[in-house]
Amino acid sequence: MGEGAPVRDDERPRAKHVSHPILRLDIVGANGARESEYRVFCKYQQRSVPIGTCSACAHCDAILPAPTPSVECTIPLDETEPPPDPQGVRTAVGGVLAAGATVIDPSVTVREALALLRSENRRSVAVVDEKRTIIGVVHEATFVPKPGARKEPPNESIARIMSGSVVVHESLPVRKALEVLAASHLREVTVVNEDGVPLGLFRDVDGLRWLVDARDRERTARGIPREEQKHGRDLR
Ligand code: SF4
């Protein structure tokens, strides 16, 4: 093509702008020591990546600290846009996480774990090893001794009382993740990557809200006015 020749629309590379929330993993150790790691669930690769990968990625436009920490990218658009997913059967649960998680290492004491649960208003907290792989979970209920049972010594290591954890892989569809929660009688579950490292917490309320929004998006794509969506008068 000669210099200055106009570029036809069908010759332009098709691309779209995508924002990825940064998922921060806080690892709390004994005596309140804290370390943090940062990942995003890359919508282009459909898997989580460390933030360092984004810094070196050709699709990265910016890494923004505020208002919500995010990675902004321009990624190629496929020939066909993925169809709407009002049932949540194709959307990976990792891609709907808005925030990361706080976890503890096994050296944390019973007293420290209980204080963390209370300060963060949590029902449970995951326990990870030195590679950040999840190895267990401590539930709030663990600290409520059954009648006649011994109370856990406050300086006991949490490793002794943690139990096995229910987790879901980041690529599991939203609908399936909700089924795991229902089958396990849980309100929230930890989402992990290929190595078993926690990315964030998936809560049933967040999943159900996502399904409602996805249904609205699908109806909007079909041209159904928002008022009709709101009043449930869609008879098509
Ligand atoms: S910068 Fe690259 S690796 Fe990071 S989220 Fe965007 S497309 Fe994925």
Boltz pocket constraint, residues with backbone or C-beta under 6 A from the ligand:
constraints:
  - pocket:
      binder: B
      contacts: [[A, 20], [A, 40], [A, 41], [A, 42], [A, 43], [A, 44], [A, 45], [A, 49], [A, 53], [A, 54], [A, 55], [A, 57], [A, 58], [A, 59], [A, 60], [A, 61], [A, 71], [A, 72], [A, 73], [A, 75]]
      max_distance: 6.0
